[in-house]
Amino acid sequence: MLTNLISDDRPRSLILTGLLLGILFCLALAPFLFPGVRSLETAARICIFIVLVASYDLLLGYSGIVSFAHTMFFGLGAYGVALASVHMGRGYDALIVGTVSGAVASALLALLIGLFSLRVRAIFFAMITLAVASAVAVLVSQLSGLTGGEDGLNYSIPRELTPAFKLGSLFGVSITGKLLNYYLVFFASLALFLLLLRIVNSPFGRVLQAIRENDFRAEAIGYRVVFYRTLATCLSAAVAAIAGSLFAIWLRYVGPDTTLSFEIMLDILLMVVIGGMGTMYGAVIGATIFVLAQNYLQNLMGVASGATEGLPLIPQLLDPDRWLLWLGVLFILSVYFFPTGIVGRLRSED
Amino acid sequence: MSDPILELSGVHTDIAQYHILQGVDLVVPRGGVTMLLGRNGVGKTTTLRTIIGHWQAKSGSLRFDGADITSLPTPARARAGIGFVPEDMGIFSDLTVEENMILAAASGPLDPARLDWIFAAFPPLRTFWRSEAGNLSGGQKQMLSIARAMAEERQLYLIDEPTKGLAPAIISTMAGALRDLKKKGASILLVEQNFSVAKALGDTAAVMDDGRIVWAGQMAELAGDAALQERLMGLTMEAH
């Protein structure tokens, strides 16, 4: 049953299996293991970014397509929920309409971009996605009447998903709407991840891998490369949009910086590379490490800086304000020591 | 003579600024093996790649099984019944042998009887069925490359130098498999530099020079005429 659930795609490494089970356990019980607003915020972000990174890996790792428009699809999903909630009012129907319309709009836009540019060389596709993503980001900032511009949009979601909704307590943790919201994000992310795992392990996924390795050979067998690449782009865009919708439901706010910025695109790329391209489990490892580092490296450095106070230079180097510098160093080291990503390295050692 | 399976008339193909095929006229009879011979760089591989559609013919026409395929894209030519085994093998290294074979059967599931026949021709493929194709030896990769073309029944197989760089024992396995394929009634257009293999397998032959077919006839006629070989290819089969 379990192997069927993961589409018979086993981690193929004992350490990796342990890591994945550990992450699943921590995320499943996060509200009880790590009570507190910040830790719950981090856990929800990890869930959402696992899906976002895995959907990008369907493109980059499995299909060999470089796209810079992934945050655009993520943003479309988020704005879908926000706009539906603003215009339809608080309610589950608004969340469903927003999520579905965001996913459909993203898939259609991906189809359009794909049909125009996937026939040409990969670099042109990458450039076109960059141009379209930039144009959409500018448009969202400029159309302030509709999107709230740079300020973004605040909106209400059903009360059962907000901190105001209280159900009592369990194991000393108060059960609120925020906790229910977390489990909505957790289970939806888990379902989307398993869906992506199924896609890459299906005959369709195998054809994508064949195309990535040798597109001419795949054509010579009889596969229409443009069709498969376009379908992969649409699926990836739709899943990214649903991840964006979950993010919007979680935050109850959307803005260009939180959903459409190019920085998020770079983060996604780094997470894919750190975790390991062409493996869905790489998305889990990459997103977990990256989001944890983003949220806790600064604190860790504060502690380290305090502990080395008497030493020359080191406390200054470990100053919490320099956390981005150390984050960069960590990534350079991880790419140097794990060129095939952490998952690739762990699998090759077993 | 029955209708030819493939007919090329006045085919010209450019690769970037180079004019490689300069009016190829080639007839491949239905059934049997047609050898495409010639020195290095005369356009043999480009001819095969033009037939499968990797390179589009600039002018001229290609007819396959009576239909004009000149403007068809590669996947349509493959689905029409042309199998292609490239010189570089083109296996999918990250996928297992099994996955390579499943992908090769593009129109449906693998036929078990056909798979047994392939295993009989290439026993190592059964042994390494679940292994990543990238971990196979050179000879095993070539076996997989040909086996993939054999995974579905095709009317015409285009095979580019299948014995290149292989050990004699594996060459004999390859030749045996191609002979089997021929017995099943397939038509094969084979580019081969190993003249003993060419002589053993070929029914008809076409010799290329400077992007054109300069001679076409029975393989036995070419194999038995050292002077003709010397004139067409600059060397004799015995000398090779």
Interface residues (C-beta under 8 A of the other chain):
Chain A: P203 R206 V207 Q209 A210 E213 N214 F216 R217 A218 E219 A220 I221 G222 Y223 R224 V225 G278
Chain B: I52 G53 H54 P73 T74 P75 A78 R79 F84 P86 G90 F92 S93 D94 L95 E99 I102 L103 A104 A106 S107 R148
